[in-house]
Amino acid sequence: MEYEGFEDALEELKNIVLQFENKKDITLDDLLKNYERGIKAYSFCMKKLDDTQKKIKFIDENIE
């Protein structure tokens, strides 16, 4: 799945957590599928946060 932005990926993570909380009987296949989706969304979010942090640091260093 491709995310348009950080907020989309974060929303995906929230939805996955809600599915886990609301389903008492989740199949192993669903668990694996949700885990994979969650890891992809998490990785996307972490990359966006890291890129943003690098941009902020770059801006700060060039202003001084």
C-alpha positions in Angstrom: 0.0 0.0 0.0 1.2 3.5 -0.9 0.6 6.3 1.6 0.0 9.8 0.5 1.5 11.2 3.7 2.4 10.7 7.3 -1.2 11.1 8.4 -2.5 8.4 6.1 0.1 5.9 7.4 -0.7 6.9 11.0 -4.4 6.4 10.4 -3.6 2.9 9.0 -1.8 2.1 12.2 -4.7 3.3 14.3 -7.2 1.2 12.3 -5.0 -1.9 12.7 -4.9 -1.4 16.5 -8.7 -1.0 16.6 -9.1 -4.2 14.6 -7.0 -6.0 17.2 -8.9 -4.5 20.1 -12.4 -5.2 18.6 -11.7 -8.8 17.4 -11.5 -11.5 20.0 -11.2 -14.3 17.5 -8.7 -13.2 14.9 -7.3 -15.8 12.5 -3.6 -16.4 12.1 -3.8 -15.3 8.5 -5.5 -12.0 9.5 -3.0 -11.5 12.3 -0.1 -11.9 9.8 -1.8 -9.7 7.2 -2.4 -6.9 9.8 1.2 -7.3 11.1 2.6 -6.8 7.7 0.4 -3.8 7.0 1.3 -2.4 10.4 5.1 -2.8 9.8 4.8 -1.0 6.4 2.8 1.9 7.9 5.2 2.1 10.9 8.3 2.1 8.6 6.7 4.8 6.5 6.0 7.0 9.5 9.5 6.5 10.9 11.1 7.5 7.6 8.9 10.6 7.3 9.8 11.6 10.9 13.5 11.0 10.3 13.4 13.0 7.0 11.6 15.8 8.7 14.1 15.9 11.6 17.0 16.0 9.1 15.3 18.9 7.2 14.8 20.8 10.5 18.4 20.3 11.5 19.6 21.4 8.0 17.4 24.6 8.3 18.6 25.3 11.8 22.3 24.9 10.8 22.0 27.2 7.8 20.2 30.0 9.7 22.9 30.4 12.3 
